[in-house]
Amino acid sequence: MTRAVCPGSYDPVTLGHLDVIGRAAAMFDEVVVAVGSNMAKRGWFSPEERLALLREACSAWPGVSVALFSGLLVDFCRAEGIGVVAKGIRTAADAEYELPMAQMNRRLTGLDTVFVPCAPPWSFVSSSLVREVAGLGGDVAPFLTPAVAEQVRRRAVERAG
């Protein structure tokens, strides 16, 4: 059985993320969506909130589970018996950022990475851009599931008030 991990901060999970997760689910027997904390990013949702949003958003895929992780991804993968990382790539800048990490992971533990090109409708969508637009009162519903869009709307109102 081939297990893969789709790591990310998912703050919030977008339809672009779900496109990559769904495509990974079609390639691998099991996919673990690993919700981590990126210290360089300032998020809107706690790890537990992101976990809950992802569990709901991924519920249609029987081979997909969601888990929290901290520390090195290679350590999480070793502990969970996962041999492949599936990462979405939107732009050349994403590839430049992700390739050295993939090479380091391979060098550290033999963990392979598969890059999944983002579907064109989502190539410009990022969690940080969604937060920025929502924070300025814009409609981000087209880029999120209805449940996530509602939580983002509520959080934007809380942050504004």
N, CA, C and O of each residue as an XYZ file, in Angstrom:
644
protein
N       0.850     -1.177      0.000
C       0.000      0.000      0.000
C       0.897      1.242      0.000
O       1.815      1.360      0.811
N       0.616      2.157     -0.916
C       1.398      3.381     -1.014
C       0.697      4.504     -0.268
O      -0.452      4.846     -0.545
N       1.426      5.063      0.683
C       0.898      6.183      1.472
C       1.654      7.443      1.093
O       2.875      7.434      0.933
N       0.909      8.520      0.954
C       1.505      9.819      0.646
C       1.015     10.841      1.656
O      -0.010     10.656      2.311
N       1.770     11.916      1.764
C       1.389     13.018      2.637
C       1.259     14.276      1.797
O       2.070     14.524      0.905
N       0.235     15.068      2.084
C       0.062     16.403      1.497
C       0.214     17.397      2.644
O      -0.766     17.711      3.319
N       1.426     17.896      2.874
C       1.641     18.797      3.995
C       1.318     20.238      3.640
O       1.408     20.636      2.479
N       0.946     21.010      4.640
C       0.714     22.427      4.420
C       0.174     23.085      5.660
O      -0.125     22.425      6.656
N       0.053     24.402      5.589
C      -0.534     25.118      6.712
C      -2.055     25.212      6.561
O      -2.771     25.260      7.561
N      -2.549     25.239      5.330
C      -4.000     25.210      5.064
C      -4.764     26.243      5.888
O      -5.709     25.906      6.602
N      -4.350     27.489      5.783
C      -4.948     28.533      6.617
C      -5.523     29.663      5.765
O      -4.908     30.726      5.671
N      -6.672     29.463      5.150
C      -7.569     28.303      5.178
C      -7.321     27.364      3.994
O      -6.573     27.686      3.072
N      -7.964     26.199      4.042
C      -7.921     25.274      2.921
C      -8.731     25.879      1.766
O      -9.859     26.334      1.955
N      -8.137     25.875      0.573
C      -8.786     26.437     -0.613
C      -9.191     25.323     -1.571
O      -8.816     24.164     -1.391
N      -9.957     25.689     -2.586
C     -10.319     24.705     -3.617
C      -9.083     24.237     -4.380
O      -9.061     23.118     -4.894
N      -8.063     25.076     -4.457
C      -6.801     24.650     -5.058
C      -6.142     23.543     -4.255
O      -5.657     22.561     -4.818
N      -6.124     23.705     -2.929
C      -5.604     22.637     -2.066
C      -6.390     21.345     -2.293
O      -5.814     20.267     -2.444
N      -7.703     21.478     -2.314
C      -8.559     20.288     -2.462
C      -8.369     19.625     -3.808
O      -8.466     18.402     -3.907
N      -8.098     20.401     -4.850
C      -7.793     19.827     -6.160
C      -6.551     18.940     -6.066
O      -6.549     17.820     -6.577
N      -5.506     19.432     -5.421
C      -4.265     18.660     -5.278
C      -4.497     17.431     -4.404
O      -4.030     16.341     -4.735
N      -5.207     17.592     -3.303
C      -5.487     16.455     -2.413
C      -6.294     15.386     -3.148
O      -5.990     14.198     -3.049
N      -7.315     15.808     -3.881
C      -8.128     14.847     -4.630
C      -7.343     14.117     -5.698
O      -7.535     12.919     -5.906
N      -6.464     14.827     -6.374
C      -5.640     14.181     -7.397
C      -4.629     13.238     -6.764
O      -4.347     12.174     -7.315
N      -4.078     13.615     -5.609
C      -3.180     12.710     -4.891
C      -3.937     11.466     -4.433
O      -3.399     10.359     -4.473
N      -5.176     11.646     -4.001
C      -5.997     10.505     -3.564
C      -6.229      9.523     -4.706
O      -6.384      8.325     -4.472
N      -6.255     10.022     -5.938
C      -6.420      9.140     -7.095
C      -5.119      8.402     -7.437
O      -5.156      7.361     -8.092
N      -3.981      8.930     -7.002
C      -2.675      8.329     -7.315
C      -2.182      7.343     -6.268
O      -1.442      6.412     -6.585
N      -2.597      7.550     -5.007
C      -2.054      6.769     -3.914
C      -3.172      6.047     -3.168
O      -4.326      6.476     -3.192
N      -2.817      4.944     -2.504
C      -3.801      4.180     -1.747
C      -4.354      4.973     -0.574
O      -5.542      4.904     -0.257
N      -3.470      5.726      0.061
C      -3.877      6.520      1.226
C      -3.132      7.850      1.200
O      -1.948      7.906      0.867
N      -3.838      8.914      1.554
C      -3.232     10.243      1.634
C      -3.497     10.807      3.023
O      -4.634     10.821      3.496
N      -2.443     11.265      3.660
C      -2.563     11.947      4.947
C      -2.336     13.439      4.677
O      -1.270     13.844      4.216
N      -3.340     14.228      4.968
C      -3.210     15.680      4.866
C      -2.637     16.129      6.197
O      -3.309     16.075      7.227
N      -1.388     16.573      6.167
C      -0.669     16.914      7.389
C      -0.688     18.424      7.595
O      -0.116     19.181      6.811
N      -1.347     18.838      8.651
C      -1.489     20.250      8.979
C      -0.360     20.638      9.915
O      -0.283     20.172     11.052
N       0.512     21.500      9.417
C       1.648     21.925     10.209
C       1.600     23.402     10.515
O       0.698     24.122     10.088
N       2.576     23.826     11.253
C       2.705     25.240     11.583
C       3.947     25.782     10.899
O       5.054     25.292     11.122
N       3.760     26.789     10.072
C       4.883     27.468      9.433
C       5.127     28.735     10.227
O       4.300     29.647     10.216
N       6.243     28.798     10.908
C       6.535     29.928     11.791
C       6.626     31.246     11.024
O       6.463     32.315     11.613
N       6.885     31.178      9.708
C       7.017     32.397      8.904
C       5.665     32.976      8.513
O       5.592     34.103      8.025
N       4.606     32.224      8.720
C       3.269     32.665      8.308
C       2.436     33.057      9.517
O       2.475     32.396     10.555
N       1.684     34.135      9.370
C       0.730     34.547     10.420
C      -0.654     34.126      9.965
O      -1.167     34.637      8.970
N      -1.253     33.205     10.684
C      -2.515     32.658     10.261
C      -3.729     33.218     10.971
O      -3.630     33.957     11.950
N      -4.864     32.841     10.446
C      -6.159     33.230     11.026
C      -6.753     32.133     11.891
O      -7.523     32.424     12.807
N      -6.415     30.884     11.623
C      -7.052     29.755     12.290
C      -6.018     28.943     13.067
O      -4.877     28.784     12.633
N      -6.436     28.442     14.209
C      -5.551     27.583     15.005
C      -5.368     26.255     14.272
O      -6.169     25.913     13.402
N      -4.325     25.509     14.616
C      -4.156     24.198     13.984
C      -5.392     23.305     14.150
O      -5.760     22.582     13.224
N      -6.026     23.352     15.309
C      -7.209     22.522     15.553
C      -8.378     22.959     14.668
O      -9.128     22.116     14.175
N      -8.537     24.262     14.464
C      -9.595     24.760     13.575
C      -9.331     24.335     12.139
O     -10.252     23.931     11.428
N      -8.072     24.427     11.709
C      -7.718     24.005     10.350
C      -7.954     22.510     10.170
O      -8.414     22.067      9.117
N      -7.638     21.744     11.194
C      -7.870     20.299     11.163
C      -9.353     20.007     10.955
O      -9.707     19.171     10.123
N     -10.216     20.680     11.695
C     -11.660     20.468     11.580
C     -12.169     20.871     10.192
O     -12.972     20.155      9.594
N     -11.708     22.006      9.686
C     -12.131     22.445      8.354
C     -11.693     21.451      7.285
O     -12.451     21.149      6.363
N     -10.482     20.949      7.407
C      -9.984     19.969      6.437
C     -10.718     18.636      6.529
O     -11.013     18.020      5.505
N     -11.009     18.193      7.730
C     -11.737     16.922      7.867
C     -13.076     16.995      7.145
O     -13.474     16.054      6.458
N     -13.764     18.113      7.306
C     -15.046     18.275      6.623
C     -14.841     18.358      5.115
O     -15.567     17.719      4.353
N     -13.860     19.138      4.683
C     -13.630     19.350      3.252
C     -13.167     18.074      2.542
O     -13.427     17.905      1.351
N     -12.490     17.182      3.253
C     -11.944     15.960      2.654
C     -12.808     14.723      2.903
O     -12.419     13.615      2.535
N     -13.950     14.899      3.508
C     -14.765     13.752      3.923
C     -15.256     12.887      2.767
O     -15.607     11.727      2.986
N     -15.291     13.404      1.566
C     -15.771     12.618      0.420
C     -14.757     11.579     -0.056
O     -15.118     10.654     -0.783
N     -13.507     11.718      0.341
C     -12.465     10.786     -0.088
C     -12.179      9.776      1.017
O     -11.620     10.142      2.050
N     -12.555      8.502      0.818
C     -12.370      7.505      1.879
C     -10.907      7.236      2.226
O     -10.617      6.857      3.361
N      -9.988      7.418      1.299
C      -8.579      7.137      1.565
C      -7.804      8.318      2.097
O      -6.578      8.258      2.192
N      -8.494      9.396      2.448
C      -7.821     10.606      2.921
C      -8.100     10.807      4.405
O      -9.249     10.773      4.845
N      -7.038     11.016      5.162
C      -7.168     11.352      6.578
C      -6.420     12.657      6.833
O      -5.634     13.105      5.999
N      -6.668     13.250      7.974
C      -6.070     14.535      8.318
C      -5.398     14.394      9.683
O      -5.949     13.789     10.603
N      -4.202     14.962      9.796
C      -3.457     14.870     11.051
C      -2.660     16.149     11.273
O      -2.288     16.838     10.323
N      -2.406     16.453     12.532
C      -1.525     17.559     12.885
C      -0.091     17.051     12.946
O       0.154     15.895     13.293
N       0.856     17.925     12.605
C       2.252     17.571     12.824
C       3.038     18.821     13.166
O       2.656     19.940     12.825
N       4.145     18.598     13.849
C       5.077     19.680     14.131
C       6.470     19.120     13.930
O       6.669     17.905     13.936
N       7.417     19.996     13.753
C       8.780     19.539     13.531
C       9.019     19.221     12.075
O       8.340     19.741     11.189
N       9.991     18.359     11.838
C      10.371     18.015     10.471
C       9.356     17.070      9.832
O       8.895     16.116     10.459
N       9.023     17.347      8.597
C       8.111     16.478      7.846
C       8.691     15.076      7.719
O       7.946     14.100      7.798
N       9.988     14.951      7.526
C      10.592     13.624      7.380
C      10.397     12.784      8.638
O      10.222     11.569      8.554
N      10.427     13.424      9.800
C      10.202     12.682     11.047
C       8.760     12.215     11.144
O       8.496     11.084     11.553
N       7.819     13.089     10.768
C       6.403     12.702     10.745
C       6.196     11.525      9.796
O       5.524     10.554     10.144
N       6.773     11.613      8.597
C       6.598     10.549      7.607
C       7.210      9.231      8.075
O       6.630      8.166      7.864
N       8.369      9.300      8.704
C       8.999      8.087      9.218
C       8.098      7.443     10.273
O       7.889      6.230     10.252
N       7.566      8.248     11.193
C       6.712      7.730     12.266
C       5.414      7.141     11.724
O       4.879      6.189     12.292
N       4.907      7.700     10.632
C       3.627      7.267     10.063
C       3.778      6.243      8.933
O       2.776      5.778      8.389
N       5.002      5.891      8.576
C       5.230      4.931      7.501
C       4.846      5.473      6.128
O       4.334      4.736      5.286
N       5.091      6.748      5.907
C       4.746      7.407      4.646
C       6.016      7.584      3.829
O       7.034      8.043      4.347
N       5.960      7.216      2.539
C       7.150      7.263      1.700
C       7.148      8.312      0.615
O       8.146      8.468     -0.088
N       6.038      9.047      0.457
C       5.947     10.019     -0.635
C       5.278     11.295     -0.146
O       4.292     11.254      0.591
N       5.829     12.425     -0.567
C       5.212     13.727     -0.342
C       4.563     14.148     -1.659
O       5.198     14.079     -2.712
N       3.315     14.580     -1.608
C       2.633     15.132     -2.789
C       2.436     16.619     -2.538
O       1.745     17.009     -1.597
N       3.046     17.448     -3.380
C       2.991     18.901     -3.210
C       2.413     19.544     -4.467
O       2.788     19.207     -5.590
N       1.502     20.469     -4.249
C       0.964     21.238     -5.360
C       1.911     22.353     -5.748
O       2.541     22.980     -4.896
N       2.003     22.591     -7.049
C       2.852     23.655     -7.587
C       1.980     24.563     -8.442
O       1.376     24.111     -9.415
N       1.911     25.848     -8.081
C       1.125     26.815     -8.853
C       1.968     27.553     -9.876
O       1.528     27.789    -11.001
N       3.173     27.915     -9.487
C       4.013     28.777    -10.321
C       5.461     28.298    -10.280
O       5.819     27.403     -9.515
N       6.278     28.918    -11.121
C       7.709     28.615    -11.100
C       8.316     28.977     -9.744
O       9.231     28.305     -9.269
N       7.803     30.038     -9.129
C       8.297     30.423     -7.800
C       8.029     29.318     -6.781
O       8.865     29.058     -5.915
N       6.876     28.671     -6.878
C       6.584     27.538     -5.985
C       7.612     26.430     -6.196
O       8.118     25.854     -5.234
N       7.915     26.136     -7.453
C       8.883     25.082     -7.760
C      10.259     25.435     -7.192
O      10.938     24.576     -6.629
N      10.668     26.690     -7.338
C      11.957     27.130     -6.790
C      12.005     26.971     -5.279
O      13.049     26.631     -4.722
N      10.887     27.216     -4.616
C      10.805     27.094     -3.164
C      10.763     25.625     -2.734
O      11.429     25.233     -1.776
N       9.973     24.818     -3.450
C       9.727     23.429     -3.043
C      10.852     22.464     -3.414
O      11.096     21.504     -2.683
N      11.541     22.695     -4.528
C      12.554     21.751     -4.984
C      13.686     21.537     -3.981
O      14.037     20.388     -3.712
N      14.274     22.597     -3.415
C      15.324     22.340     -2.415
C      14.825     21.557     -1.199
O      15.555     20.731     -0.650
N      13.576     21.817     -0.778
C      13.034     21.041      0.349
C      12.882     19.577     -0.037
O      13.194     18.687      0.754
N      12.403     19.327     -1.250
C      12.255     17.944     -1.722
C      13.612     17.251     -1.768
O      13.733     16.087     -1.387
N      14.617     17.959     -2.231
C      15.951     17.371     -2.304
C      16.521     17.115     -0.909
O      17.168     16.093     -0.680
N      16.284     18.032      0.015
C      16.749     17.836      1.389
C      16.044     16.642      2.029
O      16.687     15.822      2.685
N      14.741     16.540      1.845
C      13.988     15.409      2.393
C      14.514     14.089      1.840
O      14.642     13.105      2.569
N      14.816     14.078      0.548
C      15.347     12.870     -0.093
C      16.710     12.516      0.500
O      16.998     11.351      0.773
N      17.525     13.520      0.691
C      18.876     13.303      1.223
C      18.838     12.848      2.677
O      19.620     11.989      3.083
N      17.931     13.423      3.461
C      17.847     13.078      4.880
C      17.353     11.659      5.108
O      17.909     10.926      5.926
N      16.299     11.266      4.380
C      15.659      9.983      4.711
C      15.230      9.148      3.516
O      14.702      8.051      3.700
N      15.439      9.631      2.298
C      14.981      8.889      1.132
C      13.538      9.181      0.771
O      12.978      8.534     -0.114
N      12.931     10.140      1.440
C      11.535     10.518      1.185
C      11.438     11.183     -0.184
O      12.083     12.202     -0.433
N      10.639     10.609     -1.060
C      10.448     11.165     -2.400
C       9.327     12.187     -2.412
O       8.435     12.147     -1.564
N       9.368     13.105     -3.371
C       8.337     14.118     -3.546
C       7.798     14.052     -4.963
O       8.555     13.953     -5.928
N       6.489     14.108     -5.070
C       5.797     14.190     -6.352
C       5.160     15.571     -6.425
O       4.411     15.962     -5.529
N       5.454     16.303     -7.484
C       4.862     17.621     -7.673
C       3.616     17.495     -8.531
O       3.643     16.907     -9.613
N       2.529     18.055     -8.034
C       1.243     18.015     -8.734
C       0.947     19.424     -9.240
O       0.668     20.318     -8.440
N       1.003     19.635    -10.551
C       0.707     20.974    -11.058
C      -0.736     21.359    -10.740
O      -1.667     20.573    -10.913
N      -0.883     22.556    -10.286
C      -2.196     23.074     -9.926
C      -3.082     23.174    -11.160
O      -2.597     23.478    -12.250
N      -4.356     22.925    -10.998
C      -5.305     23.123    -12.090
C      -5.372     24.623    -12.405
O      -5.377     25.437    -11.482
N      -5.423     25.001    -13.671
C      -5.373     26.420    -14.057
C      -6.339     27.348    -13.320
O      -5.955     28.474    -13.004
N      -7.575     26.929    -13.034
C      -8.454     27.890    -12.338
C      -7.970     28.301    -10.957
O      -8.425     29.308    -10.417
N      -7.054     27.534    -10.382
C      -6.599     27.809     -9.013
C      -5.168     28.330     -8.970
O      -4.618     28.504     -7.883
N      -4.558     28.581    -10.109
C      -3.134     28.920    -10.149
C      -2.784     30.223     -9.444
O      -1.624     30.426     -9.086
N      -3.726     31.088     -9.239
C      -3.458     32.363     -8.571
C      -3.958     32.393     -7.137
O      -3.756     33.385     -6.437
N      -4.603     31.334     -6.691
C      -5.224     31.312     -5.368
C      -4.234     30.795     -4.331
O      -3.639     29.730     -4.497
N      -4.069     31.560     -3.270
C      -3.272     31.120     -2.126
C      -4.041     31.467     -0.856
O      -4.887     32.361     -0.853
N      -3.742     30.760      0.200
C      -4.402     31.046      1.476
C      -4.134     32.474      1.924
O      -5.033     33.151      2.421
N      -2.906     32.930      1.750
C      -2.582     34.290      2.195
C      -3.342     35.338      1.385
O      -3.770     36.351      1.939
N      -3.515     35.111      0.088
C      -4.285     36.049     -0.729
C      -5.765     36.007     -0.344
O      -6.423     37.047     -0.312
N      -6.286     34.832     -0.055
C      -7.673     34.704      0.399
C      -7.863     35.478      1.700
O      -8.848     36.201      1.852
N      -6.931     35.333      2.637
C      -7.038     36.074      3.904
C      -6.978     37.579      3.668
O      -7.728     38.338      4.282
N      -6.092     38.007      2.785
C      -5.960     39.440      2.512
C      -7.244     40.014      1.911
O      -7.727     41.060      2.345
N      -7.790     39.324      0.911
C      -9.018     39.801      0.261
C     -10.178     39.791      1.257
O     -10.941     40.754      1.334
N     -10.310     38.707      2.014
C     -11.393     38.615      2.993
C     -11.244     39.698      4.066
O     -12.235     40.296      4.486
N     -10.032     39.946      4.500
C      -9.787     40.954      5.522
C     -10.140     42.361      5.070
O     -10.423     43.237      5.888
N     -10.122     42.566      3.758
C     -10.482     43.872      3.199
C     -11.937     43.912      2.735
O     -12.359     44.852      2.062
N     -12.700     42.878      3.105
C     -14.128     42.858      2.813
C     -14.513     42.239      1.488
O     -15.677     42.312      1.093
N     -13.572     41.635      0.793
C     -13.869     41.022     -0.505
C     -14.517     39.657     -0.375
O     -14.441     39.012      0.671
N     -15.154     39.228     -1.454
C     -15.841     37.938     -1.507
C     -14.865     36.856     -1.952
O     -14.410     36.867     -3.096
N     -14.546     35.939     -1.078
C     -13.626     34.846     -1.404
C     -14.347     33.509     -1.562
O     -13.704     32.471     -1.717
N     -15.669     33.532     -1.525
C     -16.458     32.301     -1.633
C     -16.133     31.473     -2.880
O     -16.166     30.245     -2.795
N     -15.819     32.079     -4.037
C     -15.516     31.257     -5.209
C     -14.271     30.382     -5.070
O     -14.057     29.486     -5.886
N     -13.456     30.625     -4.062
C     -12.193     29.919     -3.915
C     -12.194     28.910     -2.774
O     -11.180     28.263     -2.511
N     -13.345     28.776     -2.089
C     -13.447     27.956     -0.889
C     -14.715     27.117     -0.928
O     -15.656     27.430     -1.657
N     -14.731     26.050     -0.139
C     -15.993     25.328      0.031
C     -16.946     26.246      0.792
O     -16.492     27.174      1.462
N     -18.255     26.011      0.706
C     -19.186     26.869      1.447
C     -18.904     26.924      2.952
O     -18.982     27.993      3.557
N     -18.581     25.788      3.549
C     -18.314     25.766      4.997
C     -17.070     26.577      5.344
O     -17.065     27.315      6.330
N     -16.033     26.445      4.553
C     -14.802     27.207      4.815
C     -15.048     28.687      4.560
O     -14.579     29.535      5.319
N     -15.785     29.005      3.492
C     -16.090     30.408      3.185
C     -16.816     31.073      4.350
O     -16.535     32.225      4.681
N     -17.738     30.360      4.966
C     -18.477     30.922      6.103
C     -17.539     31.174      7.283
O     -17.637     32.210      7.941
N     -16.640     30.244      7.552
C     -15.695     30.429      8.657
C     -14.726     31.588      8.382
O     -14.369     32.336      9.293
N     -14.310     31.726      7.134
C     -13.427     32.835      6.766
C     -14.173     34.155      6.915
O     -13.617     35.129      7.422
N     -15.420     34.191      6.478
C     -16.231     35.418      6.623
C     -16.351     35.799      8.099
O     -16.150     36.956      8.465
N     -16.678     34.819      8.939
C     -16.809     35.083     10.379
C     -15.495     35.579     10.982
O     -15.486     36.518     11.778
N     -14.403     34.954     10.605
C     -13.106     35.347     11.158
C     -12.735     36.755     10.692
O     -12.156     37.526     11.457
N     -13.062     37.096      9.445
C     -12.773     38.450      8.940
C     -13.548     39.487      9.740
O     -13.016     40.550     10.059
N     -14.803     39.185     10.066
C     -15.637     40.100     10.863
C     -15.037     40.248     12.265
O     -14.935     41.358     12.785
N     -14.639     39.118     12.876
C     -14.027     39.163     14.207
C     -12.757     40.017     14.201
O     -12.534     40.811     15.114
N     -11.948     39.852     13.193
C     -10.667     40.573     13.123
C     -10.877     42.061     12.852
O     -10.066     42.890     13.263
N     -11.970     42.398     12.158
C     -12.249     43.793     11.834
C     -12.835     44.555     13.028
O     -12.688     45.772     13.144
N     -13.500     43.809     13.905
C     -14.226     44.453     14.982
C     -13.506     44.469     16.240
O     -14.013     44.987     17.235
